[in-house]
Amino acid sequence: MADPEIDVVALTKTYFEVWNSHDEAALRGLHADASSLHDWDATLSPTNAAVAAGVAKIWKAEPTIKCEIIDLYTCGPDLTVVANINVVVNADLTLTVCDVIEFDASGRVTSLNAFLKKD
């Protein structure tokens, strides 16, 4: 059971603020030491450094990329959040994505699985 002091909604909002700031060190700090990120294009793991370095490559390839939260969902005291987001890659491309983010008992991300909406 999760610590009632851990606000996973606030942690998720902070995560995307940091993601949008394109700050590799700060993103690494939000992930647990053993961490993973999996999306439709890549799997980044097994450490927070590997995740942050992989995301930094995305930022380098798409310097204006940003995430916009649409909805956040939680399930009671669980440490998991489902985030529906728009990933604004550039002026011509926006992706609709569903992220499932799992936090540990200290509030750090242990895994993030991103699912791309297909029409």
Rosetta blueprint (number, residue, H / E / L):
1 M L
2 A L
3 D L
4 P L
5 E L
6 I L
7 D L
8 V H
9 V H
10 A H
11 L H
12 T H
13 K H
14 T H
15 Y H
16 F H
17 E H
18 V H
19 W H
20 N H
21 S H
22 H L
23 D L
24 E H
25 A H
26 A H
27 L H
28 R H
29 G H
30 L H
31 H E
32 A E
33 D E
34 A E
35 S E
36 S E
37 L E
38 H E
39 D L
40 W L
41 D L
42 A L
43 T E
44 L E
45 S L
46 P L
47 T E
48 N H
49 A H
50 A H
51 V H
52 A H
53 A H
54 G H
55 V H
56 A H
57 K H
58 I H
59 W H
60 K H
61 A H
62 E L
63 P L
64 T L
65 I L
66 K E
67 C E
68 E E
69 I E
70 I E
71 D E
72 L E
73 Y E
74 T E
75 C L
76 G L
77 P L
78 D L
79 L L
80 T E
81 V E
82 V E
83 A E
84 N E
85 I E
86 N E
87 V E
88 V E
89 V E
90 N E
91 A L
92 D L
93 L E
94 T E
95 L E
96 T E
97 V E
98 C E
99 D E
100 V E
101 I E
102 E E
103 F E
104 D L
105 A L
106 S L
107 G L
108 R L
109 V E
110 T E
111 S E
112 L E
113 N E
114 A E
115 F E
116 L E
117 K L
118 K L
119 D L
